[in-house]
């Protein structure tokens, strides 16, 4: 049993550039307002509004997941403007937690465009685009180099029959941005070659 994990509850410089200093998605929760009688807002988390990039915070998350029979986290993983985005929950929080071996991890590359949806603006027909998910072969090469060396080599990365699990959020989007099916196929085969070279069966 796995649980998807959305890592927007720690400070990221690109979020700060858009929303202001020290902004995290906790700010959305803080601004919850009652809309009708008996509507209890804002909600407050039992553990408080903690920083998920803190290893001690992630130790509690891992312990809670383990007690609920969750065997792995599938981290929503982002890469925009030639660098990772919202990666500190995984790299500073989870991967430095002392009990990380109790719950494995893997990635779902969230390769979609990033729109300014926080908070939602009901009067806007289309929210403004912040980071386009543009990926040519060269960018994908850099991304997959990072993934193989930084994550797949971790002993607690989720493997199926010895092969590291990896998923892509929008395959159609990837094919279109790569310039078509044949180019996407070549890029994915290069990724597979790197995985083989790292010693994995597939």
CNS distance restraints for C-alpha pairs under 8 A (distance, minus, plus):
assign (resid   1 and name CA) (resid  69 and name CA) 7.05 0.50 0.50
assign (resid   1 and name CA) (resid  70 and name CA) 5.11 0.50 0.50
assign (resid   1 and name CA) (resid  71 and name CA) 5.49 0.50 0.50
assign (resid   1 and name CA) (resid  72 and name CA) 6.82 0.50 0.50
assign (resid   2 and name CA) (resid  70 and name CA) 5.55 0.50 0.50
assign (resid   2 and name CA) (resid  71 and name CA) 5.76 0.50 0.50
assign (resid   2 and name CA) (resid  72 and name CA) 4.72 0.50 0.50
assign (resid   2 and name CA) (resid  73 and name CA) 5.52 0.50 0.50
assign (resid   2 and name CA) (resid  74 and name CA) 6.62 0.50 0.50
assign (resid   3 and name CA) (resid  70 and name CA) 6.85 0.50 0.50
assign (resid   3 and name CA) (resid  72 and name CA) 6.55 0.50 0.50
assign (resid   3 and name CA) (resid  73 and name CA) 5.01 0.50 0.50
assign (resid   3 and name CA) (resid  74 and name CA) 5.94 0.50 0.50
assign (resid   4 and name CA) (resid  73 and name CA) 5.81 0.50 0.50
assign (resid   4 and name CA) (resid  74 and name CA) 4.61 0.50 0.50
assign (resid   4 and name CA) (resid  75 and name CA) 5.90 0.50 0.50
assign (resid   4 and name CA) (resid  76 and name CA) 6.97 0.50 0.50
assign (resid   5 and name CA) (resid  73 and name CA) 6.28 0.50 0.50
assign (resid   5 and name CA) (resid  74 and name CA) 5.90 0.50 0.50
assign (resid   5 and name CA) (resid  75 and name CA) 4.81 0.50 0.50
assign (resid   5 and name CA) (resid  76 and name CA) 6.00 0.50 0.50
assign (resid   6 and name CA) (resid  75 and name CA) 6.44 0.50 0.50
assign (resid   6 and name CA) (resid  76 and name CA) 5.43 0.50 0.50
assign (resid   7 and name CA) (resid  52 and name CA) 7.64 0.50 0.50
assign (resid   7 and name CA) (resid  75 and name CA) 7.48 0.50 0.50
assign (resid   7 and name CA) (resid  76 and name CA) 6.99 0.50 0.50
assign (resid   7 and name CA) (resid  86 and name CA) 6.09 0.50 0.50
assign (resid   7 and name CA) (resid  87 and name CA) 7.41 0.50 0.50
assign (resid   7 and name CA) (resid  89 and name CA) 5.85 0.50 0.50
assign (resid   7 and name CA) (resid  90 and name CA) 7.82 0.50 0.50
assign (resid   8 and name CA) (resid  24 and name CA) 6.21 0.50 0.50
assign (resid   8 and name CA) (resid  25 and name CA) 5.73 0.50 0.50
assign (resid   8 and name CA) (resid  86 and name CA) 6.34 0.50 0.50
assign (resid   9 and name CA) (resid  24 and name CA) 5.15 0.50 0.50
assign (resid   9 and name CA) (resid  25 and name CA) 5.43 0.50 0.50
assign (resid   9 and name CA) (resid  26 and name CA) 6.25 0.50 0.50
assign (resid   9 and name CA) (resid  50 and name CA) 7.62 0.50 0.50
assign (resid   9 and name CA) (resid  51 and name CA) 6.17 0.50 0.50
assign (resid   9 and name CA) (resid  52 and name CA) 5.99 0.50 0.50
assign (resid   9 and name CA) (resid  89 and name CA) 7.88 0.50 0.50
assign (resid  10 and name CA) (resid  24 and name CA) 5.62 0.50 0.50
assign (resid  10 and name CA) (resid  25 and name CA) 7.93 0.50 0.50
assign (resid  10 and name CA) (resid  51 and name CA) 5.24 0.50 0.50
assign (resid  10 and name CA) (resid  52 and name CA) 5.73 0.50 0.50
assign (resid  10 and name CA) (resid  53 and name CA) 5.97 0.50 0.50
assign (resid  10 and name CA) (resid  86 and name CA) 7.70 0.50 0.50
assign (resid  10 and name CA) (resid  88 and name CA) 7.37 0.50 0.50
assign (resid  10 and name CA) (resid  89 and name CA) 6.82 0.50 0.50
assign (resid  11 and name CA) (resid  15 and name CA) 7.27 0.50 0.50
assign (resid  11 and name CA) (resid  16 and name CA) 7.32 0.50 0.50
assign (resid  11 and name CA) (resid  22 and name CA) 5.66 0.50 0.50
assign (resid  11 and name CA) (resid  23 and name CA) 6.14 0.50 0.50
assign (resid  11 and name CA) (resid  24 and name CA) 5.68 0.50 0.50
assign (resid  12 and name CA) (resid  16 and name CA) 6.31 0.50 0.50
assign (resid  12 and name CA) (resid  22 and name CA) 7.95 0.50 0.50
assign (resid  12 and name CA) (resid  23 and name CA) 7.90 0.50 0.50
assign (resid  12 and name CA) (resid  24 and name CA) 7.79 0.50 0.50
assign (resid  12 and name CA) (resid  85 and name CA) 7.44 0.50 0.50
assign (resid  12 and name CA) (resid  86 and name CA) 6.19 0.50 0.50
assign (resid  13 and name CA) (resid  17 and name CA) 6.21 0.50 0.50
assign (resid  14 and name CA) (resid  18 and name CA) 6.53 0.50 0.50
assign (resid  14 and name CA) (resid  85 and name CA) 7.79 0.50 0.50
assign (resid  15 and name CA) (resid  19 and name CA) 5.82 0.50 0.50
assign (resid  15 and name CA) (resid  20 and name CA) 7.30 0.50 0.50
assign (resid  15 and name CA) (resid  23 and name CA) 6.57 0.50 0.50
assign (resid  15 and name CA) (resid  24 and name CA) 7.39 0.50 0.50
assign (resid  16 and name CA) (resid  20 and name CA) 4.46 0.50 0.50
assign (resid  16 and name CA) (resid  21 and name CA) 4.98 0.50 0.50
assign (resid  16 and name CA) (resid  22 and name CA) 6.20 0.50 0.50
assign (resid  16 and name CA) (resid  23 and name CA) 5.67 0.50 0.50
assign (resid  17 and name CA) (resid  21 and name CA) 7.56 0.50 0.50
assign (resid  19 and name CA) (resid  23 and name CA) 6.16 0.50 0.50
assign (resid  23 and name CA) (resid  27 and name CA) 6.72 0.50 0.50
assign (resid  25 and name CA) (resid  29 and name CA) 7.10 0.50 0.50
assign (resid  25 and name CA) (resid 118 and name CA) 7.77 0.50 0.50
assign (resid  26 and name CA) (resid  30 and name CA) 6.31 0.50 0.50
assign (resid  26 and name CA) (resid  49 and name CA) 6.49 0.50 0.50
assign (resid  27 and name CA) (resid  31 and name CA) 6.45 0.50 0.50
assign (resid  28 and name CA) (resid  32 and name CA) 6.79 0.50 0.50
assign (resid  28 and name CA) (resid 118 and name CA) 7.15 0.50 0.50
assign (resid  28 and name CA) (resid 119 and name CA) 6.36 0.50 0.50
assign (resid  29 and name CA) (resid  42 and name CA) 6.48 0.50 0.50
assign (resid  29 and name CA) (resid  43 and name CA) 6.84 0.50 0.50
assign (resid  29 and name CA) (resid  44 and name CA) 7.84 0.50 0.50
assign (resid  30 and name CA) (resid  42 and name CA) 6.09 0.50 0.50
assign (resid  30 and name CA) (resid  43 and name CA) 7.70 0.50 0.50
assign (resid  31 and name CA) (resid  42 and name CA) 6.68 0.50 0.50
assign (resid  32 and name CA) (resid  41 and name CA) 5.41 0.50 0.50
assign (resid  32 and name CA) (resid  42 and name CA) 4.42 0.50 0.50
assign (resid  32 and name CA) (resid  43 and name CA) 7.28 0.50 0.50
assign (resid  33 and name CA) (resid  41 and name CA) 5.22 0.50 0.50
assign (resid  33 and name CA) (resid  42 and name CA) 5.87 0.50 0.50
assign (resid  34 and name CA) (resid  38 and name CA) 7.85 0.50 0.50
assign (resid  34 and name CA) (resid  39 and name CA) 5.13 0.50 0.50
assign (resid  34 and name CA) (resid  40 and name CA) 6.01 0.50 0.50
assign (resid  34 and name CA) (resid  41 and name CA) 5.08 0.50 0.50
assign (resid  34 and name CA) (resid  42 and name CA) 7.33 0.50 0.50
assign (resid  35 and name CA) (resid  39 and name CA) 6.28 0.50 0.50
assign (resid  44 and name CA) (resid  48 and name CA) 6.79 0.50 0.50
assign (resid  44 and name CA) (resid  49 and name CA) 7.84 0.50 0.50
assign (resid  45 and name CA) (resid  49 and name CA) 6.55 0.50 0.50
assign (resid  50 and name CA) (resid  57 and name CA) 6.88 0.50 0.50
assign (resid  51 and name CA) (resid  57 and name CA) 6.86 0.50 0.50
assign (resid  52 and name CA) (resid  57 and name CA) 5.90 0.50 0.50
assign (resid  52 and name CA) (resid  58 and name CA) 6.08 0.50 0.50
assign (resid  52 and name CA) (resid  89 and name CA) 5.23 0.50 0.50
assign (resid  52 and name CA) (resid  93 and name CA) 5.87 0.50 0.50
assign (resid  53 and name CA) (resid  57 and name CA) 7.57 0.50 0.50
assign (resid  53 and name CA) (resid  58 and name CA) 7.46 0.50 0.50
assign (resid  53 and name CA) (resid  88 and name CA) 5.35 0.50 0.50
assign (resid  53 and name CA) (resid  89 and name CA) 4.26 0.50 0.50
assign (resid  53 and name CA) (resid  90 and name CA) 7.21 0.50 0.50
assign (resid  53 and name CA) (resid  91 and name CA) 7.65 0.50 0.50
assign (resid  53 and name CA) (resid  92 and name CA) 5.11 0.50 0.50
assign (resid  53 and name CA) (resid  93 and name CA) 4.01 0.50 0.50
assign (resid  53 and name CA) (resid  94 and name CA) 7.48 0.50 0.50
assign (resid  54 and name CA) (resid  58 and name CA) 6.53 0.50 0.50
assign (resid  54 and name CA) (resid  89 and name CA) 7.65 0.50 0.50
assign (resid  54 and name CA) (resid  92 and name CA) 6.53 0.50 0.50
assign (resid  54 and name CA) (resid  93 and name CA) 4.81 0.50 0.50
assign (resid  55 and name CA) (resid  59 and name CA) 6.13 0.50 0.50
assign (resid  55 and name CA) (resid  92 and name CA) 6.56 0.50 0.50
assign (resid  55 and name CA) (resid  93 and name CA) 4.16 0.50 0.50
assign (resid  55 and name CA) (resid  94 and name CA) 6.13 0.50 0.50
assign (resid  55 and name CA) (resid  95 and name CA) 7.73 0.50 0.50
assign (resid  55 and name CA) (resid  96 and name CA) 5.44 0.50 0.50
assign (resid  55 and name CA) (resid  97 and name CA) 4.57 0.50 0.50
assign (resid  55 and name CA) (resid  98 and name CA) 7.68 0.50 0.50
assign (resid  56 and name CA) (resid  60 and name CA) 6.82 0.50 0.50
assign (resid  56 and name CA) (resid  93 and name CA) 7.59 0.50 0.50
assign (resid  56 and name CA) (resid  97 and name CA) 6.43 0.50 0.50
assign (resid  57 and name CA) (resid  61 and name CA) 6.69 0.50 0.50
assign (resid  57 and name CA) (resid  93 and name CA) 7.29 0.50 0.50
assign (resid  58 and name CA) (resid  62 and name CA) 6.06 0.50 0.50
assign (resid  58 and name CA) (resid  93 and name CA) 5.56 0.50 0.50
assign (resid  58 and name CA) (resid  94 and name CA) 5.50 0.50 0.50
assign (resid  58 and name CA) (resid  97 and name CA) 6.17 0.50 0.50
assign (resid  59 and name CA) (resid  63 and name CA) 6.19 0.50 0.50
assign (resid  59 and name CA) (resid  94 and name CA) 7.43 0.50 0.50
assign (resid  59 and name CA) (resid  97 and name CA) 5.37 0.50 0.50
assign (resid  59 and name CA) (resid  98 and name CA) 6.82 0.50 0.50
assign (resid  59 and name CA) (resid  99 and name CA) 6.17 0.50 0.50
assign (resid  59 and name CA) (resid 100 and name CA) 7.32 0.50 0.50
assign (resid  60 and name CA) (resid  64 and name CA) 6.10 0.50 0.50
assign (resid  61 and name CA) (resid  65 and name CA) 6.08 0.50 0.50
assign (resid  62 and name CA) (resid  66 and name CA) 6.02 0.50 0.50
assign (resid  62 and name CA) (resid  99 and name CA) 7.13 0.50 0.50
assign (resid  62 and name CA) (resid 100 and name CA) 6.83 0.50 0.50
assign (resid  62 and name CA) (resid 102 and name CA) 7.12 0.50 0.50
assign (resid  62 and name CA) (resid 103 and name CA) 6.28 0.50 0.50
assign (resid  63 and name CA) (resid  67 and name CA) 6.17 0.50 0.50
assign (resid  63 and name CA) (resid  99 and name CA) 7.80 0.50 0.50
assign (resid  63 and name CA) (resid 102 and name CA) 7.80 0.50 0.50
assign (resid  64 and name CA) (resid  68 and name CA) 6.40 0.50 0.50
assign (resid  65 and name CA) (resid  69 and name CA) 6.49 0.50 0.50
assign (resid  65 and name CA) (resid  70 and name CA) 5.15 0.50 0.50
assign (resid  65 and name CA) (resid  71 and name CA) 7.60 0.50 0.50
assign (resid  65 and name CA) (resid 103 and name CA) 7.45 0.50 0.50
assign (resid  66 and name CA) (resid  70 and name CA) 5.34 0.50 0.50
assign (resid  66 and name CA) (resid  71 and name CA) 6.64 0.50 0.50
assign (resid  66 and name CA) (resid 102 and name CA) 6.73 0.50 0.50
assign (resid  66 and name CA) (resid 103 and name CA) 6.44 0.50 0.50
assign (resid  70 and name CA) (resid 103 and name CA) 7.13 0.50 0.50
assign (resid  71 and name CA) (resid 102 and name CA) 7.63 0.50 0.50
assign (resid  71 and name CA) (resid 103 and name CA) 5.08 0.50 0.50
assign (resid  71 and name CA) (resid 104 and name CA) 6.22 0.50 0.50
assign (resid  72 and name CA) (resid 103 and name CA) 4.94 0.50 0.50
assign (resid  72 and name CA) (resid 104 and name CA) 4.34 0.50 0.50
assign (resid  72 and name CA) (resid 105 and name CA) 5.05 0.50 0.50
assign (resid  72 and name CA) (resid 106 and name CA) 7.37 0.50 0.50
assign (resid  72 and name CA) (resid 158 and name CA) 7.20 0.50 0.50
assign (resid  73 and name CA) (resid 103 and name CA) 7.05 0.50 0.50
assign (resid  73 and name CA) (resid 104 and name CA) 6.36 0.50 0.50
assign (resid  73 and name CA) (resid 105 and name CA) 4.71 0.50 0.50
assign (resid  73 and name CA) (resid 106 and name CA) 6.39 0.50 0.50
assign (resid  74 and name CA) (resid 105 and name CA) 5.87 0.50 0.50
assign (resid  74 and name CA) (resid 106 and name CA) 4.98 0.50 0.50
assign (resid  74 and name CA) (resid 107 and name CA) 5.29 0.50 0.50
assign (resid  74 and name CA) (resid 108 and name CA) 6.25 0.50 0.50
assign (resid  75 and name CA) (resid  90 and name CA) 7.53 0.50 0.50
assign (resid  75 and name CA) (resid 105 and name CA) 7.15 0.50 0.50
assign (resid  75 and name CA) (resid 106 and name CA) 6.24 0.50 0.50
assign (resid  75 and name CA) (resid 107 and name CA) 4.98 0.50 0.50
assign (resid  75 and name CA) (resid 108 and name CA) 5.99 0.50 0.50
assign (resid  76 and name CA) (resid 107 and name CA) 6.32 0.50 0.50
assign (resid  76 and name CA) (resid 108 and name CA) 5.17 0.50 0.50
assign (resid  76 and name CA) (resid 109 and name CA) 6.19 0.50 0.50
assign (resid  76 and name CA) (resid 110 and name CA) 5.88 0.50 0.50
assign (resid  77 and name CA) (resid  84 and name CA) 7.94 0.50 0.50
assign (resid  77 and name CA) (resid  85 and name CA) 7.63 0.50 0.50
assign (resid  77 and name CA) (resid  86 and name CA) 7.49 0.50 0.50
assign (resid  77 and name CA) (resid  87 and name CA) 7.00 0.50 0.50
assign (resid  77 and name CA) (resid 107 and name CA) 6.14 0.50 0.50
assign (resid  77 and name CA) (resid 108 and name CA) 5.85 0.50 0.50
assign (resid  77 and name CA) (resid 109 and name CA) 4.81 0.50 0.50
assign (resid  77 and name CA) (resid 110 and name CA) 5.57 0.50 0.50
assign (resid  78 and name CA) (resid  84 and name CA) 5.80 0.50 0.50
assign (resid  78 and name CA) (resid  85 and name CA) 5.16 0.50 0.50
assign (resid  78 and name CA) (resid  86 and name CA) 6.68 0.50 0.50
assign (resid  78 and name CA) (resid  87 and name CA) 7.36 0.50 0.50
assign (resid  78 and name CA) (resid 109 and name CA) 6.15 0.50 0.50
assign (resid  78 and name CA) (resid 110 and name CA) 5.53 0.50 0.50
assign (resid  78 and name CA) (resid 111 and name CA) 6.69 0.50 0.50
assign (resid  79 and name CA) (resid  83 and name CA) 5.44 0.50 0.50
assign (resid  79 and name CA) (resid  84 and name CA) 4.22 0.50 0.50
assign (resid  79 and name CA) (resid  85 and name CA) 5.39 0.50 0.50
assign (resid  79 and name CA) (resid 111 and name CA) 7.42 0.50 0.50
assign (resid  79 and name CA) (resid 143 and name CA) 7.63 0.50 0.50
assign (resid  80 and name CA) (resid  84 and name CA) 6.25 0.50 0.50
assign (resid  80 and name CA) (resid  85 and name CA) 6.36 0.50 0.50
assign (resid  80 and name CA) (resid 131 and name CA) 6.29 0.50 0.50
assign (resid  80 and name CA) (resid 132 and name CA) 7.25 0.50 0.50
assign (resid  80 and name CA) (resid 133 and name CA) 6.60 0.50 0.50
assign (resid  81 and name CA) (resid 131 and name CA) 7.26 0.50 0.50
assign (resid  82 and name CA) (resid 139 and name CA) 7.19 0.50 0.50
assign (resid  87 and name CA) (resid  91 and name CA) 6.08 0.50 0.50
assign (resid  88 and name CA) (resid  92 and name CA) 4.92 0.50 0.50
assign (resid  88 and name CA) (resid  93 and name CA) 6.49 0.50 0.50
assign (resid  89 and name CA) (resid  93 and name CA) 4.78 0.50 0.50
assign (resid  89 and name CA) (resid  94 and name CA) 6.30 0.50 0.50
assign (resid  90 and name CA) (resid  94 and name CA) 4.86 0.50 0.50
assign (resid  90 and name CA) (resid  95 and name CA) 5.98 0.50 0.50
assign (resid  91 and name CA) (resid  95 and name CA) 5.26 0.50 0.50
assign (resid  91 and name CA) (resid  96 and name CA) 7.13 0.50 0.50
assign (resid  92 and name CA) (resid  96 and name CA) 5.83 0.50 0.50
assign (resid  93 and name CA) (resid  97 and name CA) 6.23 0.50 0.50
assign (resid  94 and name CA) (resid 100 and name CA) 6.42 0.50 0.50
assign (resid  95 and name CA) (resid 100 and name CA) 6.50 0.50 0.50
assign (resid  96 and name CA) (resid 100 and name CA) 7.49 0.50 0.50
assign (resid  99 and name CA) (resid 103 and name CA) 7.98 0.50 0.50
assign (resid 100 and name CA) (resid 104 and name CA) 6.99 0.50 0.50
assign (resid 100 and name CA) (resid 156 and name CA) 7.61 0.50 0.50
assign (resid 101 and name CA) (resid 156 and name CA) 5.80 0.50 0.50
assign (resid 103 and name CA) (resid 156 and name CA) 7.84 0.50 0.50
assign (resid 104 and name CA) (resid 156 and name CA) 5.10 0.50 0.50
assign (resid 104 and name CA) (resid 157 and name CA) 5.70 0.50 0.50
assign (resid 104 and name CA) (resid 158 and name CA) 5.64 0.50 0.50
assign (resid 105 and name CA) (resid 156 and name CA) 6.67 0.50 0.50
assign (resid 105 and name CA) (resid 157 and name CA) 5.15 0.50 0.50
assign (resid 105 and name CA) (resid 158 and name CA) 5.55 0.50 0.50
assign (resid 106 and name CA) (resid 157 and name CA) 5.74 0.50 0.50
assign (resid 106 and name CA) (resid 158 and name CA) 5.52 0.50 0.50
assign (resid 106 and name CA) (resid 164 and name CA) 7.84 0.50 0.50
assign (resid 106 and name CA) (resid 165 and name CA) 6.31 0.50 0.50
assign (resid 106 and name CA) (resid 166 and name CA) 6.60 0.50 0.50
assign (resid 107 and name CA) (resid 165 and name CA) 7.41 0.50 0.50
assign (resid 107 and name CA) (resid 166 and name CA) 5.51 0.50 0.50
assign (resid 107 and name CA) (resid 167 and name CA) 6.47 0.50 0.50
assign (resid 108 and name CA) (resid 166 and name CA) 6.10 0.50 0.50
assign (resid 108 and name CA) (resid 167 and name CA) 4.61 0.50 0.50
assign (resid 108 and name CA) (resid 168 and name CA) 5.47 0.50 0.50
assign (resid 108 and name CA) (resid 169 and name CA) 6.35 0.50 0.50
assign (resid 109 and name CA) (resid 166 and name CA) 7.74 0.50 0.50
assign (resid 109 and name CA) (resid 167 and name CA) 6.20 0.50 0.50
assign (resid 109 and name CA) (resid 168 and name CA) 4.85 0.50 0.50
assign (resid 109 and name CA) (resid 169 and name CA) 5.91 0.50 0.50
assign (resid 110 and name CA) (resid 168 and name CA) 6.44 0.50 0.50
assign (resid 110 and name CA) (resid 169 and name CA) 5.01 0.50 0.50
assign (resid 110 and name CA) (resid 170 and name CA) 7.28 0.50 0.50
assign (resid 111 and name CA) (resid 133 and name CA) 5.76 0.50 0.50
assign (resid 111 and name CA) (resid 168 and name CA) 7.04 0.50 0.50
assign (resid 111 and name CA) (resid 169 and name CA) 6.18 0.50 0.50
assign (resid 111 and name CA) (resid 170 and name CA) 6.35 0.50 0.50
assign (resid 111 and name CA) (resid 173 and name CA) 7.67 0.50 0.50
assign (resid 111 and name CA) (resid 174 and name CA) 7.28 0.50 0.50
assign (resid 112 and name CA) (resid 132 and name CA) 7.49 0.50 0.50
assign (resid 112 and name CA) (resid 133 and name CA) 5.40 0.50 0.50
assign (resid 112 and name CA) (resid 169 and name CA) 7.36 0.50 0.50
assign (resid 112 and name CA) (resid 170 and name CA) 6.59 0.50 0.50
assign (resid 112 and name CA) (resid 173 and name CA) 7.21 0.50 0.50
assign (resid 113 and name CA) (resid 129 and name CA) 7.21 0.50 0.50
assign (resid 113 and name CA) (resid 130 and name CA) 7.82 0.50 0.50
assign (resid 113 and name CA) (resid 131 and name CA) 5.98 0.50 0.50
assign (resid 113 and name CA) (resid 132 and name CA) 4.57 0.50 0.50
assign (resid 113 and name CA) (resid 133 and name CA) 4.68 0.50 0.50
assign (resid 114 and name CA) (resid 129 and name CA) 6.17 0.50 0.50
assign (resid 114 and name CA) (resid 130 and name CA) 5.66 0.50 0.50
assign (resid 114 and name CA) (resid 131 and name CA) 5.06 0.50 0.50
assign (resid 114 and name CA) (resid 132 and name CA) 6.27 0.50 0.50
assign (resid 114 and name CA) (resid 133 and name CA) 7.39 0.50 0.50
assign (resid 115 and name CA) (resid 127 and name CA) 6.06 0.50 0.50
assign (resid 115 and name CA) (resid 128 and name CA) 5.68 0.50 0.50
assign (resid 115 and name CA) (resid 129 and name CA) 4.38 0.50 0.50
assign (resid 115 and name CA) (resid 130 and name CA) 5.30 0.50 0.50
assign (resid 115 and name CA) (resid 131 and name CA) 7.03 0.50 0.50
assign (resid 116 and name CA) (resid 127 and name CA) 5.77 0.50 0.50
assign (resid 116 and name CA) (resid 128 and name CA) 5.56 0.50 0.50
assign (resid 116 and name CA) (resid 129 and name CA) 6.26 0.50 0.50
assign (resid 116 and name CA) (resid 130 and name CA) 6.18 0.50 0.50
assign (resid 117 and name CA) (resid 121 and name CA) 7.23 0.50 0.50
assign (resid 117 and name CA) (resid 127 and name CA) 6.40 0.50 0.50
assign (resid 121 and name CA) (resid 127 and name CA) 7.59 0.50 0.50
assign (resid 134 and name CA) (resid 177 and name CA) 6.06 0.50 0.50
assign (resid 135 and name CA) (resid 139 and name CA) 5.54 0.50 0.50
assign (resid 135 and name CA) (resid 140 and name CA) 6.03 0.50 0.50
assign (resid 135 and name CA) (resid 174 and name CA) 7.29 0.50 0.50
assign (resid 135 and name CA) (resid 177 and name CA) 5.86 0.50 0.50
assign (resid 135 and name CA) (resid 178 and name CA) 6.15 0.50 0.50
assign (resid 136 and name CA) (resid 140 and name CA) 6.19 0.50 0.50
assign (resid 136 and name CA) (resid 177 and name CA) 6.64 0.50 0.50
assign (resid 136 and name CA) (resid 178 and name CA) 5.06 0.50 0.50
assign (resid 136 and name CA) (resid 179 and name CA) 7.73 0.50 0.50
assign (resid 137 and name CA) (resid 141 and name CA) 6.11 0.50 0.50
assign (resid 137 and name CA) (resid 178 and name CA) 6.59 0.50 0.50
assign (resid 137 and name CA) (resid 183 and name CA) 7.80 0.50 0.50
assign (resid 137 and name CA) (resid 184 and name CA) 7.98 0.50 0.50
assign (resid 137 and name CA) (resid 187 and name CA) 6.11 0.50 0.50
assign (resid 138 and name CA) (resid 142 and name CA) 6.50 0.50 0.50
assign (resid 139 and name CA) (resid 143 and name CA) 6.22 0.50 0.50
assign (resid 140 and name CA) (resid 144 and name CA) 6.03 0.50 0.50
assign (resid 140 and name CA) (resid 187 and name CA) 7.19 0.50 0.50
assign (resid 141 and name CA) (resid 145 and name CA) 6.09 0.50 0.50
assign (resid 141 and name CA) (resid 187 and name CA) 7.53 0.50 0.50
assign (resid 141 and name CA) (resid 190 and name CA) 7.89 0.50 0.50
assign (resid 141 and name CA) (resid 191 and name CA) 7.41 0.50 0.50
assign (resid 142 and name CA) (resid 146 and name CA) 6.36 0.50 0.50
assign (resid 143 and name CA) (resid 147 and name CA) 6.29 0.50 0.50
assign (resid 144 and name CA) (resid 148 and name CA) 6.02 0.50 0.50
assign (resid 144 and name CA) (resid 191 and name CA) 6.20 0.50 0.50
assign (resid 145 and name CA) (resid 149 and name CA) 6.16 0.50 0.50
assign (resid 145 and name CA) (resid 194 and name CA) 7.68 0.50 0.50
assign (resid 146 and name CA) (resid 150 and name CA) 5.57 0.50 0.50
assign (resid 146 and name CA) (resid 151 and name CA) 7.74 0.50 0.50
assign (resid 147 and name CA) (resid 151 and name CA) 5.37 0.50 0.50
assign (resid 147 and name CA) (resid 152 and name CA) 6.49 0.50 0.50
assign (resid 148 and name CA) (resid 152 and name CA) 4.88 0.50 0.50
assign (resid 148 and name CA) (resid 153 and name CA) 6.66 0.50 0.50
assign (resid 148 and name CA) (resid 194 and name CA) 7.36 0.50 0.50
assign (resid 148 and name CA) (resid 195 and name CA) 6.66 0.50 0.50
assign (resid 148 and name CA) (resid 198 and name CA) 7.61 0.50 0.50
assign (resid 149 and name CA) (resid 153 and name CA) 6.06 0.50 0.50
assign (resid 150 and name CA) (resid 154 and name CA) 7.36 0.50 0.50
assign (resid 151 and name CA) (resid 157 and name CA) 6.85 0.50 0.50
assign (resid 152 and name CA) (resid 157 and name CA) 5.99 0.50 0.50
assign (resid 152 and name CA) (resid 164 and name CA) 6.28 0.50 0.50
assign (resid 153 and name CA) (resid 157 and name CA) 7.35 0.50 0.50
assign (resid 157 and name CA) (resid 164 and name CA) 6.86 0.50 0.50
assign (resid 158 and name CA) (resid 164 and name CA) 5.91 0.50 0.50
assign (resid 158 and name CA) (resid 165 and name CA) 5.99 0.50 0.50
assign (resid 159 and name CA) (resid 163 and name CA) 4.91 0.50 0.50
assign (resid 159 and name CA) (resid 164 and name CA) 4.22 0.50 0.50
assign (resid 159 and name CA) (resid 165 and name CA) 5.51 0.50 0.50
assign (resid 160 and name CA) (resid 164 and name CA) 6.37 0.50 0.50
assign (resid 160 and name CA) (resid 165 and name CA) 6.50 0.50 0.50
assign (resid 162 and name CA) (resid 200 and name CA) 6.58 0.50 0.50
assign (resid 162 and name CA) (resid 201 and name CA) 6.45 0.50 0.50
assign (resid 162 and name CA) (resid 202 and name CA) 7.83 0.50 0.50
assign (resid 163 and name CA) (resid 200 and name CA) 5.76 0.50 0.50
assign (resid 163 and name CA) (resid 201 and name CA) 5.72 0.50 0.50
assign (resid 163 and name CA) (resid 202 and name CA) 5.12 0.50 0.50
assign (resid 164 and name CA) (resid 200 and name CA) 7.58 0.50 0.50
assign (resid 164 and name CA) (resid 202 and name CA) 7.50 0.50 0.50
assign (resid 170 and name CA) (resid 174 and name CA) 6.36 0.50 0.50
assign (resid 171 and name CA) (resid 175 and name CA) 6.26 0.50 0.50
assign (resid 172 and name CA) (resid 176 and name CA) 6.24 0.50 0.50
assign (resid 173 and name CA) (resid 177 and name CA) 6.15 0.50 0.50
assign (resid 174 and name CA) (resid 178 and name CA) 5.97 0.50 0.50
assign (resid 174 and name CA) (resid 184 and name CA) 7.26 0.50 0.50
assign (resid 175 and name CA) (resid 179 and name CA) 6.41 0.50 0.50
assign (resid 175 and name CA) (resid 180 and name CA) 5.23 0.50 0.50
assign (resid 175 and name CA) (resid 181 and name CA) 5.51 0.50 0.50
assign (resid 175 and name CA) (resid 183 and name CA) 7.74 0.50 0.50
assign (resid 175 and name CA) (resid 184 and name CA) 5.42 0.50 0.50
assign (resid 176 and name CA) (resid 180 and name CA) 5.46 0.50 0.50
assign (resid 176 and name CA) (resid 181 and name CA) 7.69 0.50 0.50
assign (resid 178 and name CA) (resid 183 and name CA) 6.15 0.50 0.50
assign (resid 178 and name CA) (resid 184 and name CA) 5.62 0.50 0.50
assign (resid 179 and name CA) (resid 183 and name CA) 6.29 0.50 0.50
assign (resid 179 and name CA) (resid 184 and name CA) 7.35 0.50 0.50
assign (resid 180 and name CA) (resid 184 and name CA) 6.27 0.50 0.50
assign (resid 181 and name CA) (resid 185 and name CA) 6.03 0.50 0.50
assign (resid 182 and name CA) (resid 186 and name CA) 6.38 0.50 0.50
assign (resid 183 and name CA) (resid 187 and name CA) 6.28 0.50 0.50
assign (resid 184 and name CA) (resid 188 and name CA) 6.16 0.50 0.50
assign (resid 185 and name CA) (resid 189 and name CA) 6.15 0.50 0.50
assign (resid 186 and name CA) (resid 190 and name CA) 6.24 0.50 0.50
assign (resid 187 and name CA) (resid 191 and name CA) 6.35 0.50 0.50
assign (resid 188 and name CA) (resid 192 and name CA) 6.23 0.50 0.50
assign (resid 189 and name CA) (resid 193 and name CA) 6.14 0.50 0.50
assign (resid 190 and name CA) (resid 194 and name CA) 6.39 0.50 0.50
assign (resid 191 and name CA) (resid 195 and name CA) 6.44 0.50 0.50
assign (resid 192 and name CA) (resid 196 and name CA) 6.26 0.50 0.50
assign (resid 192 and name CA) (resid 202 and name CA) 6.60 0.50 0.50
assign (resid 193 and name CA) (resid 197 and name CA) 6.12 0.50 0.50
assign (resid 194 and name CA) (resid 198 and name CA) 6.19 0.50 0.50
assign (resid 195 and name CA) (resid 199 and name CA) 6.74 0.50 0.50
assign (resid 195 and name CA) (resid 200 and name CA) 5.78 0.50 0.50
assign (resid 195 and name CA) (resid 201 and name CA) 7.78 0.50 0.50
assign (resid 195 and name CA) (resid 202 and name CA) 6.43 0.50 0.50
assign (resid 196 and name CA) (resid 200 and name CA) 5.03 0.50 0.50
assign (resid 196 and name CA) (resid 201 and name CA) 6.00 0.50 0.50
assign (resid 196 and name CA) (resid 202 and name CA) 6.04 0.50 0.50
